[in-house]
C-alpha cells in the first residue's frame, strides 16, 4: 500500500518536474529570441548608417 502511494507521488512529482523544465526551456527560448531581435535591430541600424554614408560620399564625388 505504501509502495503504491509512493509510486503515485513520484509520478506526480515527475510530471511537475517535466512541466517546470518545459516552462524553463520556453522561457530560455523567448529570452534568446529577444536578444537576437535586439542584435538584428542594431545590425539593421548599422547597415542603414553605412548606406547613408556611402550615398553622401557618392553625392560628394558627383558634385551634388
Predicted model as a PDB file, atoms N, CA, C, CB and O in Angstrom, pLDDT in the B-factor column:
MODEL        1                                                                  
ATOM      1  N   UNK A   1       0.812  -1.188   0.000  1.00 82.00           N  
ATOM      2  CA  UNK A   1       0.000   0.000   0.000  1.00 82.00           C  
ATOM      3  C   UNK A   1       0.868   1.270   0.000  1.00 82.00           C  
ATOM      4  CB  UNK A   1      -0.931  -0.012   1.202  1.00 82.00           C  
ATOM      5  O   UNK A   1       0.618   2.206  -0.760  1.00 82.00           O  
ATOM      6  N   UNK A   2       1.878   1.282   0.857  1.00 82.00           N  
ATOM      7  CA  UNK A   2       2.776   2.430   0.940  1.00 82.00           C  
ATOM      8  C   UNK A   2       3.550   2.586  -0.363  1.00 82.00           C  
ATOM      9  CB  UNK A   2       3.746   2.279   2.129  1.00 82.00           C  
ATOM     10  O   UNK A   2       3.769   3.700  -0.839  1.00 82.00           O  
ATOM     11  N   UNK A   3       3.963   1.456  -0.935  1.00 85.00           N  
ATOM     12  CA  UNK A   3       4.732   1.493  -2.181  1.00 85.00           C  
ATOM     13  C   UNK A   3       3.891   2.073  -3.320  1.00 85.00           C  
ATOM     14  CB  UNK A   3       5.226   0.079  -2.553  1.00 85.00           C  
ATOM     15  O   UNK A   3       4.407   2.833  -4.139  1.00 85.00           O  
ATOM     16  N   UNK A   4       2.621   1.731  -3.379  1.00 85.00           N  
ATOM     17  CA  UNK A   4       1.733   2.234  -4.421  1.00 85.00           C  
ATOM     18  C   UNK A   4       1.557   3.748  -4.253  1.00 85.00           C  
ATOM     19  CB  UNK A   4       0.355   1.508  -4.370  1.00 85.00           C  
ATOM     20  O   UNK A   4       1.598   4.497  -5.230  1.00 85.00           O  
ATOM     21  N   UNK A   5       1.362   4.185  -3.013  1.00 87.00           N  
ATOM     22  CA  UNK A   5       1.200   5.601  -2.730  1.00 87.00           C  
ATOM     23  C   UNK A   5       2.470   6.379  -3.098  1.00 87.00           C  
ATOM     24  CB  UNK A   5       0.853   5.811  -1.250  1.00 87.00           C  
ATOM     25  O   UNK A   5       2.396   7.446  -3.708  1.00 87.00           O  
ATOM     26  N   UNK A   6       3.617   5.842  -2.727  1.00 88.00           N  
ATOM     27  CA  UNK A   6       4.887   6.489  -3.058  1.00 88.00           C  
ATOM     28  C   UNK A   6       5.098   6.540  -4.567  1.00 88.00           C  
ATOM     29  CB  UNK A   6       6.053   5.754  -2.388  1.00 88.00           C  
ATOM     30  O   UNK A   6       5.571   7.545  -5.097  1.00 88.00           O  
ATOM     31  N   UNK A   7       4.757   5.479  -5.245  1.00 89.00           N  
ATOM     32  CA  UNK A   7       4.900   5.434  -6.694  1.00 89.00           C  
ATOM     33  C   UNK A   7       4.033   6.511  -7.352  1.00 89.00           C  
ATOM     34  CB  UNK A   7       4.523   4.039  -7.228  1.00 89.00           C  
ATOM     35  O   UNK A   7       4.482   7.182  -8.281  1.00 89.00           O  
ATOM     36  N   UNK A   8       2.808   6.679  -6.882  1.00 89.00           N  
ATOM     37  CA  UNK A   8       1.909   7.697  -7.424  1.00 89.00           C  
ATOM     38  C   UNK A   8       2.473   9.093  -7.169  1.00 89.00           C  
ATOM     39  CB  UNK A   8       0.502   7.564  -6.805  1.00 89.00           C  
ATOM     40  O   UNK A   8       2.411   9.961  -8.040  1.00 89.00           O  
ATOM     41  N   UNK A   9       3.022   9.307  -5.972  1.00 91.00           N  
ATOM     42  CA  UNK A   9       3.599  10.609  -5.645  1.00 91.00           C  
ATOM     43  C   UNK A   9       4.821  10.903  -6.515  1.00 91.00           C  
ATOM     44  CB  UNK A   9       3.981  10.666  -4.160  1.00 91.00           C  
ATOM     45  O   UNK A   9       5.011  12.030  -6.970  1.00 91.00           O  
ATOM     46  N   UNK A  10       5.648   9.878  -6.740  1.00 91.00           N  
ATOM     47  CA  UNK A  10       6.830  10.055  -7.583  1.00 91.00           C  
ATOM     48  C   UNK A  10       6.405  10.402  -9.009  1.00 91.00           C  
ATOM     49  CB  UNK A  10       7.708   8.776  -7.573  1.00 91.00           C  
ATOM     50  O   UNK A  10       7.005  11.278  -9.632  1.00 91.00           O  
ATOM     51  N   UNK A  11       5.393   9.740  -9.527  1.00 91.00           N  
ATOM     52  CA  UNK A  11       4.899  10.038 -10.868  1.00 91.00           C  
ATOM     53  C   UNK A  11       4.370  11.465 -10.953  1.00 91.00           C  
ATOM     54  CB  UNK A  11       3.804   9.046 -11.264  1.00 91.00           C  
ATOM     55  O   UNK A  11       4.604  12.163 -11.940  1.00 91.00           O  
ATOM     56  N   UNK A  12       3.655  11.896  -9.912  1.00 93.00           N  
ATOM     57  CA  UNK A  12       3.125  13.264  -9.893  1.00 93.00           C  
ATOM     58  C   UNK A  12       4.256  14.286  -9.841  1.00 93.00           C  
ATOM     59  CB  UNK A  12       2.181  13.460  -8.692  1.00 93.00           C  
ATOM     60  O   UNK A  12       4.212  15.299 -10.539  1.00 93.00           O  
ATOM     61  N   UNK A  13       5.259  14.026  -9.027  1.00 93.00           N  
ATOM     62  CA  UNK A  13       6.409  14.918  -8.932  1.00 93.00           C  
ATOM     63  C   UNK A  13       7.169  14.949 -10.257  1.00 93.00           C  
ATOM     64  CB  UNK A  13       7.342  14.478  -7.788  1.00 93.00           C  
ATOM     65  O   UNK A  13       7.627  16.009 -10.683  1.00 93.00           O  
ATOM     66  N   UNK A  14       7.306  13.799 -10.906  1.00 93.00           N  
ATOM     67  CA  UNK A  14       7.994  13.740 -12.197  1.00 93.00           C  
ATOM     68  C   UNK A  14       7.242  14.555 -13.240  1.00 93.00           C  
ATOM     69  CB  UNK A  14       8.143  12.284 -12.667  1.00 93.00           C  
ATOM     70  O   UNK A  14       7.851  15.244 -14.058  1.00 93.00           O  
ATOM     71  N   UNK A  15       5.912  14.471 -13.206  1.00 93.00           N  
ATOM     72  CA  UNK A  15       5.095  15.248 -14.129  1.00 93.00           C  
ATOM     73  C   UNK A  15       5.295  16.749 -13.879  1.00 93.00           C  
ATOM     74  CB  UNK A  15       3.601  14.867 -13.984  1.00 93.00           C  
ATOM     75  O   UNK A  15       5.454  17.527 -14.819  1.00 93.00           O  
ATOM     76  N   UNK A  16       5.285  17.140 -12.605  1.00 92.00           N  
ATOM     77  CA  UNK A  16       5.511  18.549 -12.257  1.00 92.00           C  
ATOM     78  C   UNK A  16       6.895  19.006 -12.705  1.00 92.00           C  
ATOM     79  CB  UNK A  16       5.350  18.761 -10.741  1.00 92.00           C  
ATOM     80  O   UNK A  16       7.052  20.111 -13.224  1.00 92.00           O  
ATOM     81  N   UNK A  17       7.887  18.163 -12.504  1.00 93.00           N  
ATOM     82  CA  UNK A  17       9.256  18.486 -12.903  1.00 93.00           C  
ATOM     83  C   UNK A  17       9.358  18.637 -14.420  1.00 93.00           C  
ATOM     84  CB  UNK A  17      10.230  17.402 -12.411  1.00 93.00           C  
ATOM     85  O   UNK A  17      10.003  19.563 -14.911  1.00 93.00           O  
ATOM     86  N   UNK A  18       8.729  17.738 -15.154  1.00 92.00           N  
ATOM     87  CA  UNK A  18       8.730  17.832 -16.618  1.00 92.00           C  
ATOM     88  C   UNK A  18       8.065  19.127 -17.081  1.00 92.00           C  
ATOM     89  CB  UNK A  18       8.010  16.616 -17.237  1.00 92.00           C  
ATOM     90  O   UNK A  18       8.552  19.786 -17.999  1.00 92.00           O  
ATOM     91  N   UNK A  19       6.952  19.488 -16.445  1.00 93.00           N  
ATOM     92  CA  UNK A  19       6.255  20.728 -16.795  1.00 93.00           C  
ATOM     93  C   UNK A  19       7.135  21.941 -16.498  1.00 93.00           C  
ATOM     94  CB  UNK A  19       4.922  20.835 -16.027  1.00 93.00           C  
ATOM     95  O   UNK A  19       7.209  22.869 -17.303  1.00 93.00           O  
ATOM     96  N   UNK A  20       7.792  21.933 -15.356  1.00 93.00           N  
ATOM     97  CA  UNK A  20       8.679  23.035 -14.976  1.00 93.00           C  
ATOM     98  C   UNK A  20       9.847  23.153 -15.948  1.00 93.00           C  
ATOM     99  CB  UNK A  20       9.202  22.836 -13.546  1.00 93.00           C  
ATOM    100  O   UNK A  20      10.211  24.254 -16.362  1.00 93.00           O  
ATOM    101  N   UNK A  21      10.428  22.022 -16.307  1.00 94.00           N  
ATOM    102  CA  UNK A  21      11.551  22.022 -17.241  1.00 94.00           C  
ATOM    103  C   UNK A  21      11.116  22.557 -18.607  1.00 94.00           C  
ATOM    104  CB  UNK A  21      12.133  20.601 -17.384  1.00 94.00           C  
ATOM    105  O   UNK A  21      11.851  23.315 -19.239  1.00 94.00           O  
ATOM    106  N   UNK A  22       9.945  22.172 -19.052  1.00 94.00           N  
ATOM    107  CA  UNK A  22       9.410  22.660 -20.324  1.00 94.00           C  
ATOM    108  C   UNK A  22       9.195  24.165 -20.267  1.00 94.00           C  
ATOM    109  CB  UNK A  22       8.090  21.945 -20.668  1.00 94.00           C  
ATOM    110  O   UNK A  22       9.509  24.877 -21.221  1.00 94.00           O  
ATOM    111  N   UNK A  23       8.663  24.647 -19.158  1.00 95.00           N  
ATOM    112  CA  UNK A  23       8.447  26.088 -18.992  1.00 95.00           C  
ATOM    113  C   UNK A  23       9.766  26.844 -19.015  1.00 95.00           C  
ATOM    114  CB  UNK A  23       7.704  26.373 -17.681  1.00 95.00           C  
ATOM    115  O   UNK A  23       9.859  27.911 -19.623  1.00 95.00           O  
ATOM    116  N   UNK A  24      10.780  26.307 -18.364  1.00 94.00           N  
ATOM    117  CA  UNK A  24      12.088  26.960 -18.345  1.00 94.00           C  
ATOM    118  C   UNK A  24      12.707  26.992 -19.735  1.00 94.00           C  
ATOM    119  CB  UNK A  24      13.025  26.246 -17.372  1.00 94.00           C  
ATOM    120  O   UNK A  24      13.321  27.987 -20.120  1.00 94.00           O  
ATOM    121  N   UNK A  25      12.548  25.916 -20.485  1.00 94.00           N  
ATOM    122  CA  UNK A  25      13.074  25.875 -21.852  1.00 94.00           C  
ATOM    123  C   UNK A  25      12.369  26.904 -22.726  1.00 94.00           C  
ATOM    124  CB  UNK A  25      12.913  24.466 -22.454  1.00 94.00           C  
ATOM    125  O   UNK A  25      13.009  27.560 -23.548  1.00 94.00           O  
ATOM    126  N   UNK A  26      11.051  27.055 -22.556  1.00 94.00           N  
ATOM    127  CA  UNK A  26      10.303  28.049 -23.327  1.00 94.00           C  
ATOM    128  C   UNK A  26      10.773  29.455 -22.956  1.00 94.00           C  
ATOM    129  CB  UNK A  26       8.777  27.902 -23.081  1.00 94.00           C  
ATOM    130  O   UNK A  26      10.936  30.312 -23.824  1.00 94.00           O  
ATOM    131  N   UNK A  27      10.990  29.686 -21.659  1.00 94.00           N  
ATOM    132  CA  UNK A  27      11.455  30.996 -21.219  1.00 94.00           C  
ATOM    133  C   UNK A  27      12.830  31.297 -21.793  1.00 94.00           C  
ATOM    134  CB  UNK A  27      11.491  31.070 -19.690  1.00 94.00           C  
ATOM    135  O   UNK A  27      13.082  32.402 -22.274  1.00 94.00           O  
ATOM    136  N   UNK A  28      13.723  30.306 -21.741  1.00 94.00           N  
ATOM    137  CA  UNK A  28      15.068  30.491 -22.287  1.00 94.00           C  
ATOM    138  C   UNK A  28      15.017  30.789 -23.784  1.00 94.00           C  
ATOM    139  CB  UNK A  28      15.926  29.244 -22.027  1.00 94.00           C  
ATOM    140  O   UNK A  28      15.766  31.631 -24.279  1.00 94.00           O  
ATOM    141  N   UNK A  29      14.138  30.102 -24.498  1.00 94.00           N  
ATOM    142  CA  UNK A  29      13.980  30.329 -25.930  1.00 94.00           C  
ATOM    143  C   UNK A  29      13.482  31.750 -26.180  1.00 94.00           C  
ATOM    144  CB  UNK A  29      13.007  29.297 -26.543  1.00 94.00           C  
ATOM    145  O   UNK A  29      13.966  32.429 -27.085  1.00 94.00           O  
ATOM    146  N   UNK A  30      12.514  32.198 -25.376  1.00 94.00           N  
ATOM    147  CA  UNK A  30      11.988  33.546 -25.530  1.00 94.00           C  
ATOM    148  C   UNK A  30      13.080  34.585 -25.280  1.00 94.00           C  
ATOM    149  CB  UNK A  30      10.810  33.771 -24.576  1.00 94.00           C  
ATOM    150  O   UNK A  30      13.222  35.539 -26.045  1.00 94.00           O  
ATOM    151  N   UNK A  31      13.847  34.396 -24.209  1.00 94.00           N  
ATOM    152  CA  UNK A  31      14.929  35.331 -23.873  1.00 94.00           C  
ATOM    153  C   UNK A  31      15.943  35.381 -25.015  1.00 94.00           C  
ATOM    154  CB  UNK A  31      15.628  34.916 -22.544  1.00 94.00           C  
ATOM    155  O   UNK A  31      16.406  36.459 -25.388  1.00 94.00           O  
ATOM    156  N   UNK A  32      16.285  34.233 -25.564  1.00 95.00           N  
ATOM    157  CA  UNK A  32      17.244  34.183 -26.670  1.00 95.00           C  
ATOM    158  C   UNK A  32      16.689  34.905 -27.893  1.00 95.00           C  
ATOM    159  CB  UNK A  32      17.587  32.723 -27.025  1.00 95.00           C  
ATOM    160  O   UNK A  32      17.428  35.609 -28.582  1.00 95.00           O  
ATOM    161  N   UNK A  33      15.401  34.740 -28.171  1.00 95.00           N  
ATOM    162  CA  UNK A  33      14.773  35.430 -29.309  1.00 95.00           C  
ATOM    163  C   UNK A  33      14.798  36.942 -29.113  1.00 95.00           C  
ATOM    164  CB  UNK A  33      13.321  34.949 -29.497  1.00 95.00           C  
ATOM    165  O   UNK A  33      15.046  37.688 -30.060  1.00 95.00           O  
ATOM    166  N   UNK A  34      14.544  37.394 -27.893  1.00 95.00           N  
ATOM    167  CA  UNK A  34      14.570  38.834 -27.617  1.00 95.00           C  
ATOM    168  C   UNK A  34      15.979  39.379 -27.817  1.00 95.00           C  
ATOM    169  CB  UNK A  34      14.079  39.128 -26.177  1.00 95.00           C  
ATOM    170  O   UNK A  34      16.155  40.454 -28.390  1.00 95.00           O  
ATOM    171  N   UNK A  35      16.982  38.641 -27.347  1.00 96.00           N  
ATOM    172  CA  UNK A  35      18.372  39.074 -27.529  1.00 96.00           C  
ATOM    173  C   UNK A  35      18.727  39.129 -29.015  1.00 96.00           C  
ATOM    174  CB  UNK A  35      19.337  38.125 -26.785  1.00 96.00           C  
ATOM    175  O   UNK A  35      19.350  40.088 -29.469  1.00 96.00           O  
ATOM    176  N   UNK A  36      18.336  38.112 -29.766  1.00 96.00           N  
ATOM    177  CA  UNK A  36      18.627  38.084 -31.199  1.00 96.00           C  
ATOM    178  C   UNK A  36      17.909  39.213 -31.931  1.00 96.00           C  
ATOM    179  CB  UNK A  36      18.225  36.734 -31.797  1.00 96.00           C  
ATOM    180  O   UNK A  36      18.469  39.812 -32.849  1.00 96.00           O  
ATOM    181  N   UNK A  37      16.673  39.507 -31.530  1.00 96.00           N  
ATOM    182  CA  UNK A  37      15.932  40.606 -32.158  1.00 96.00           C  
ATOM    183  C   UNK A  37      16.666  41.927 -31.940  1.00 96.00           C  
ATOM    184  CB  UNK A  37      14.490  40.690 -31.591  1.00 96.00           C  
ATOM    185  O   UNK A  37      16.758  42.747 -32.853  1.00 96.00           O  
ATOM    186  N   UNK A  38      17.183  42.129 -30.741  1.00 97.00           N  
ATOM    187  CA  UNK A  38      17.924  43.359 -30.443  1.00 97.00           C  
ATOM    188  C   UNK A  38      19.188  43.438 -31.297  1.00 97.00           C  
ATOM    189  CB  UNK A  38      18.287  43.427 -28.941  1.00 97.00           C  
ATOM    190  O   UNK A  38      19.535  44.506 -31.801  1.00 97.00           O  
ATOM    191  N   UNK A  39      19.867  42.317 -31.455  1.00 97.00           N  
ATOM    192  CA  UNK A  39      21.075  42.291 -32.287  1.00 97.00           C  
ATOM    193  C   UNK A  39      20.743  42.589 -33.751  1.00 97.00           C  
ATOM    194  CB  UNK A  39      21.772  40.923 -32.173  1.00 97.00           C  
ATOM    195  O   UNK A  39      21.466  43.337 -34.410  1.00 97.00           O  
ATOM    196  N   UNK A  40      19.669  42.016 -34.252  1.00 97.00           N  
ATOM    197  CA  UNK A  40      19.257  42.254 -35.638  1.00 97.00           C  
ATOM    198  C   UNK A  40      18.898  43.725 -35.829  1.00 97.00           C  
ATOM    199  CB  UNK A  40      18.057  41.351 -36.018  1.00 97.00           C  
ATOM    200  O   UNK A  40      19.273  44.334 -36.831  1.00 97.00           O  
ATOM    201  N   UNK A  41      18.172  44.294 -34.867  1.00 97.00           N  
ATOM    202  CA  UNK A  41      17.821  45.717 -34.961  1.00 97.00           C  
ATOM    203  C   UNK A  41      19.072  46.587 -35.003  1.00 97.00           C  
ATOM    204  CB  UNK A  41      16.934  46.132 -33.777  1.00 97.00           C  
ATOM    205  O   UNK A  41      19.144  47.544 -35.774  1.00 97.00           O  
ATOM    206  N   UNK A  42      20.050  46.253 -34.177  1.00 97.00           N  
ATOM    207  CA  UNK A  42      21.297  47.021 -34.150  1.00 97.00           C  
ATOM    208  C   UNK A  42      22.037  46.890 -35.485  1.00 97.00           C  
ATOM    209  CB  UNK A  42      22.201  46.547 -32.986  1.00 97.00           C  
ATOM    210  O   UNK A  42      22.537  47.880 -36.021  1.00 97.00           O  
ATOM    211  N   UNK A  43      22.106  45.675 -36.016  1.00 97.00           N  
ATOM    212  CA  UNK A  43      22.779  45.467 -37.301  1.00 97.00           C  
ATOM    213  C   UNK A  43      22.065  46.206 -38.431  1.00 97.00           C  
ATOM    214  CB  UNK A  43      22.856  43.972 -37.623  1.00 97.00           C  
ATOM    215  O   UNK A  43      22.717  46.784 -39.301  1.00 97.00           O  
ATOM    216  N   UNK A  44      20.737  46.191 -38.424  1.00 97.00           N  
ATOM    217  CA  UNK A  44      19.986  46.920 -39.452  1.00 97.00           C  
ATOM    218  C   UNK A  44      20.283  48.417 -39.363  1.00 97.00           C  
ATOM    219  CB  UNK A  44      18.465  46.665 -39.302  1.00 97.00           C  
ATOM    220  O   UNK A  44      20.419  49.086 -40.387  1.00 97.00           O  
ATOM    221  N   UNK A  45      20.380  48.928 -38.167  1.00 97.00           N  
ATOM    222  CA  UNK A  45      20.695  50.336 -37.976  1.00 97.00           C  
ATOM    223  C   UNK A  45      22.093  50.655 -38.505  1.00 97.00           C  
ATOM    224  CB  UNK A  45      20.588  50.710 -36.493  1.00 97.00           C  
ATOM    225  O   UNK A  45      22.300  51.688 -39.142  1.00 97.00           O  
ATOM    226  N   UNK A  46      23.043  49.771 -38.240  1.00 97.00           N  
ATOM    227  CA  UNK A  46      24.413  49.983 -38.709  1.00 97.00           C  
ATOM    228  C   UNK A  46      24.486  49.922 -40.234  1.00 97.00           C  
ATOM    229  CB  UNK A  46      25.357  48.940 -38.093  1.00 97.00           C  
ATOM    230  O   UNK A  46      25.199  50.712 -40.851  1.00 97.00           O  
ATOM    231  N   UNK A  47      23.764  49.002 -40.836  1.00 97.00           N  
ATOM    232  CA  UNK A  47      23.749  48.888 -42.298  1.00 97.00           C  
ATOM    233  C   UNK A  47      23.134  50.150 -42.899  1.00 97.00           C  
ATOM    234  CB  UNK A  47      22.956  47.621 -42.752  1.00 97.00           C  
ATOM    235  O   UNK A  47      23.631  50.680 -43.892  1.00 97.00           O  
ATOM    236  N   UNK A  48      22.063  50.620 -42.296  1.00 97.00           N  
ATOM    237  CA  UNK A  48      21.427  51.838 -42.774  1.00 97.00           C  
ATOM    238  C   UNK A  48      22.386  53.031 -42.689  1.00 97.00           C  
ATOM    239  CB  UNK A  48      20.154  52.120 -41.968  1.00 97.00           C  
ATOM    240  O   UNK A  48      22.457  53.851 -43.605  1.00 97.00           O  
ATOM    241  N   UNK A  49      23.113  53.113 -41.590  1.00 97.00           N  
ATOM    242  CA  UNK A  49      24.086  54.201 -41.434  1.00 97.00           C  
ATOM    243  C   UNK A  49      25.193  54.095 -42.477  1.00 97.00           C  
ATOM    244  CB  UNK A  49      24.692  54.183 -40.019  1.00 97.00           C  
ATOM    245  O   UNK A  49      25.649  55.110 -43.004  1.00 97.00           O  
ATOM    246  N   UNK A  50      25.625  52.877 -42.776  1.00 97.00           N  
ATOM    247  CA  UNK A  50      26.651  52.690 -43.808  1.00 97.00           C  
ATOM    248  C   UNK A  50      26.144  53.118 -45.179  1.00 97.00           C  
ATOM    249  CB  UNK A  50      27.101  51.227 -43.854  1.00 97.00           C  
ATOM    250  O   UNK A  50      26.885  53.736 -45.944  1.00 97.00           O  
ATOM    251  N   UNK A  51      24.894  52.801 -45.502  1.00 97.00           N  
ATOM    252  CA  UNK A  51      24.328  53.213 -46.782  1.00 97.00           C  
ATOM    253  C   UNK A  51      24.205  54.734 -46.855  1.00 97.00           C  
ATOM    254  CB  UNK A  51      22.956  52.557 -46.999  1.00 97.00           C  
ATOM    255  O   UNK A  51      24.486  55.337 -47.891  1.00 97.00           O  
ATOM    256  N   UNK A  52      23.787  55.347 -45.753  1.00 97.00           N  
ATOM    257  CA  UNK A  52      23.708  56.813 -45.731  1.00 97.00           C  
ATOM    258  C   UNK A  52      25.078  57.423 -45.990  1.00 97.00           C  
ATOM    259  CB  UNK A  52      23.151  57.311 -44.380  1.00 97.00           C  
ATOM    260  O   UNK A  52      25.208  58.365 -46.772  1.00 97.00           O  
ATOM    261  N   UNK A  53      26.088  56.888 -45.337  1.00 97.00           N  
ATOM    262  CA  UNK A  53      27.450  57.382 -45.512  1.00 97.00           C  
ATOM    263  C   UNK A  53      27.916  57.186 -46.952  1.00 97.00           C  
ATOM    264  CB  UNK A  53      28.406  56.674 -44.543  1.00 97.00           C  
ATOM    265  O   UNK A  53      28.514  58.080 -47.551  1.00 97.00           O  
ATOM    266  N   UNK A  54      27.632  56.000 -47.500  1.00 97.00           N  
ATOM    267  CA  UNK A  54      28.017  55.693 -48.881  1.00 97.00           C  
ATOM    268  C   UNK A  54      27.340  56.651 -49.860  1.00 97.00           C  
ATOM    269  CB  UNK A  54      27.656  54.237 -49.229  1.00 97.00           C  
ATOM    270  O   UNK A  54      27.975  57.156 -50.786  1.00 97.00           O  
ATOM    271  N   UNK A  55      26.058  56.892 -49.649  1.00 96.00           N  
ATOM    272  CA  UNK A  55      25.325  57.805 -50.530  1.00 96.00           C  
ATOM    273  C   UNK A  55      25.862  59.233 -50.424  1.00 96.00           C  
ATOM    274  CB  UNK A  55      23.828  57.782 -50.191  1.00 96.00           C  
ATOM    275  O   UNK A  55      25.943  59.933 -51.433  1.00 96.00           O  
ATOM    276  N   UNK A  56      26.229  59.670 -49.227  1.00 96.00           N  
ATOM    277  CA  UNK A  56      26.801  61.004 -49.059  1.00 96.00           C  
ATOM    278  C   UNK A  56      28.144  61.118 -49.776  1.00 96.00           C  
ATOM    279  CB  UNK A  56      26.968  61.330 -47.569  1.00 96.00           C  
ATOM    280  O   UNK A  56      28.442  62.135 -50.402  1.00 96.00           O  
ATOM    281  N   UNK A  57      28.950  60.060 -49.677  1.00 96.00           N  
ATOM    282  CA  UNK A  57      30.234  60.061 -50.389  1.00 96.00           C  
ATOM    283  C   UNK A  57      30.027  60.108 -51.894  1.00 96.00           C  
ATOM    284  CB  UNK A  57      31.058  58.824 -50.014  1.00 96.00           C  
ATOM    285  O   UNK A  57      30.720  60.839 -52.603  1.00 96.00           O  
ATOM    286  N   UNK A  58      29.065  59.320 -52.382  1.00 96.00           N  
ATOM    287  CA  UNK A  58      28.745  59.318 -53.811  1.00 96.00           C  
ATOM    288  C   UNK A  58      28.327  60.704 -54.269  1.00 96.00           C  
ATOM    289  CB  UNK A  58      27.635  58.304 -54.116  1.00 96.00           C  
ATOM    290  O   UNK A  58      28.800  61.205 -55.290  1.00 96.00           O  
ATOM    291  N   UNK A  59      27.433  61.316 -53.500  1.00 95.00           N  
ATOM    292  CA  UNK A  59      26.959  62.666 -53.846  1.00 95.00           C  
ATOM    293  C   UNK A  59      28.100  63.675 -53.814  1.00 95.00           C  
ATOM    294  CB  UNK A  59      25.845  63.108 -52.885  1.00 95.00           C  
ATOM    295  O   UNK A  59      28.167  64.569 -54.657  1.00 95.00           O  
ATOM    296  N   UNK A  60      28.987  63.532 -52.851  1.00 94.00           N  
ATOM    297  CA  UNK A  60      30.115  64.452 -52.739  1.00 94.00           C  
ATOM    298  C   UNK A  60      31.042  64.330 -53.957  1.00 94.00           C  
ATOM    299  CB  UNK A  60      30.899  64.180 -51.441  1.00 94.00           C  
ATOM    300  O   UNK A  60      31.509  65.332 -54.498  1.00 94.00           O  
ATOM    301  N   UNK A  61      31.298  63.087 -54.375  1.00 93.00           N  
ATOM    302  CA  UNK A  61      32.181  62.861 -55.540  1.00 93.00           C  
ATOM    303  C   UNK A  61      31.507  63.246 -56.843  1.00 93.00           C  
ATOM    304  CB  UNK A  61      32.614  61.396 -55.607  1.00 93.00           C  
ATOM    305  O   UNK A  61      32.188  63.606 -57.803  1.00 93.00           O  
ATOM    306  N   UNK A  62      30.196  63.180 -56.898  1.00 93.00           N  
ATOM    307  CA  UNK A  62      29.465  63.545 -58.113  1.00 93.00           C  
ATOM    308  C   UNK A  62      29.109  65.030 -58.152  1.00 93.00           C  
ATOM    309  CB  UNK A  62      28.200  62.713 -58.227  1.00 93.00           C  
ATOM    310  O   UNK A  62      28.498  65.493 -59.115  1.00 93.00           O  
ATOM    311  N   UNK A  63      29.484  65.782 -57.111  1.00 87.00           N  
ATOM    312  CA  UNK A  63      29.262  67.210 -57.100  1.00 87.00           C  
ATOM    313  C   UNK A  63      27.852  67.628 -56.749  1.00 87.00           C  
ATOM    314  CB  UNK A  63      29.609  67.758 -58.401  1.00 87.00           C  
ATOM    315  O   UNK A  63      27.415  68.706 -57.151  1.00 87.00           O  
ATOM    316  N   UNK A  64      27.126  66.800 -56.007  1.00 75.00           N  
ATOM    317  CA  UNK A  64      25.752  67.174 -55.639  1.00 75.00           C  
ATOM    318  C   UNK A  64      25.692  67.760 -54.273  1.00 75.00           C  
ATOM    319  CB  UNK A  64      24.831  65.990 -55.713  1.00 75.00           C  
ATOM    320  O   UNK A  64      24.614  68.129 -53.806  1.00 75.00           O  
TER     321      UNK A  64                                                      
ENDMDL                                                                          
END                                                                             
